[in-house]
Amino acid sequence: MPTLDPTTGLLAESTDSTGADRLSIRAAEIADAEAGTFATRTKASKALYERALRSLPLGVPSSFQAGDPYPIYIDRGQGSQVWDVDANQYVDFHGGFGVGVTGHCHPKIAAAIARASSSGTHFAAPTPVVVELAEELCRRFELDQVRFANSGTEATMDAIRIARAATGRDDVVKIEGSYHGHHDTVMFSVLPNADALGSREFPPTTPMSAGIPADVADHTLVVPFNDAKAFEALLAERGSDVACLILEPVMMNIGVVEPEPGYLRALKDLCDRHGVVLIFDEVKSGATVAEGGAGQRYGVRPHLACFAKALFGGTPGAAFGGDAAVMDVIGHGAAQMGTFNGNPLVASAGLACLTEVLTPAAYEQLAAMGARLAAGCQAAIDEHGIPAHTVDLGAKGCVSFRKDRSRNYRDFLATKPELFGAAFPWAINRGVFMTPGDEEQWTLSVQHSEADIDRYVEVFADFCATLAE
């Protein structure tokens, strides 16, 4: 039976060490062989990387895009396919970290952008289309009011400021191992190493980045996911200081970890009791796991919710909104602004995305494809005895290299990164474009076909068979 370390709360699985070592050795052999193939196939990407290093730190515009030994540089996309600068063609399951639910160059999105670009791409003044988009967001996600931003980071940053203004309190509670963008308040306990975890009940506030003032940590508190009692204990001690709890209602930066039944409702009740603003970070789950996002899928409406990625048709848009009683502080002293907020080109793409592409029929299609993909991968896992599991949430899902489903970040630390380290280049070298980290997921689009799904399953099943040899 599994045992639990009483200090860290980490699960120590009773795995046959000989079998685990064998898989690790085999994974290293596969990774080494695939690295040679990768280098042969991606010479133009390597050259562009070496050039980019002179003007871009790490050779990329965002640190999440960095790769080992170098990233693949994409030249173009169409439908469910992308092509890199070496002219290699891939089925795209990366999806821009969750943006690409409409696929590439969707004709309805392209038409909306063309119309907007022909009539003016920016005014820094309100337009009819931004009002229409606000109305659609309020309808779809059951919000009283919304405001726009330009990225998920901006949306969560603004939502936290609004929560602080509405409550008159300073402290923010977040979930251990969660990511909510790169502003200082939430850049704590994102991917802490096992030696920095502390106790399960009281995780330390560990900074993810240099350059964050030390006293910021005084106002950021951390609790584990799927543990309402831990949050309740924190509120009993410091509830009068807590402005908000921000969390992904379904965690999506450690694979995919769903909330247990009753967990989100318990959080909402505790927040209501203590006057704390509950913020759902739906940057990844909004418009992917259900038409109305995680709030609809799990039946809990937060006080505020944040959106980006899939809602804006591949353009750089974001939004946050919720209860009028909280949002009202924007008109009473709380600043929320941005020159490009509600940009008409972005708003036009977002409106077309939500009203013309991501329709109820689209969600039926995404559900069927997600089930097909997860079932195919799970069958290969079961056949070859690979310590892994799949999660299916429609447009989002994953293979996580841990036998049992995770409940929280500490469970995720028991995954086997060396298996992903072999699976990633294996997939890339066979025309399946994936996210470069084992904490990420696949994203399906409305332009994926059953043949695309079956190609992924075939490649993954061959990997499992080779790993098990």
PyMOL commands that set and color helices and strands:
alter all, ss='L'
color gray80, all
select helices_A, chain A and resi 17-41+43-52+57-59+63-65+95-98+107-118+128-141+152-167+184-186+194-196+214-219+228-241+263-274+293-298+309-312+324-331+344-357+360-384+409-412+417-428+450-467
alter helices_A, ss='H'
color red, helices_A
select strands_A, chain A and resi 3-4+11-12+74-78+81-84+89-92+145-149+171-175+220-223+242-247+277-281+304-307+318-322+389-393+396-400+432-433+442-443
alter strands_A, ss='S'
color yellow, strands_A
deselect
rebuild
show_as cartoon
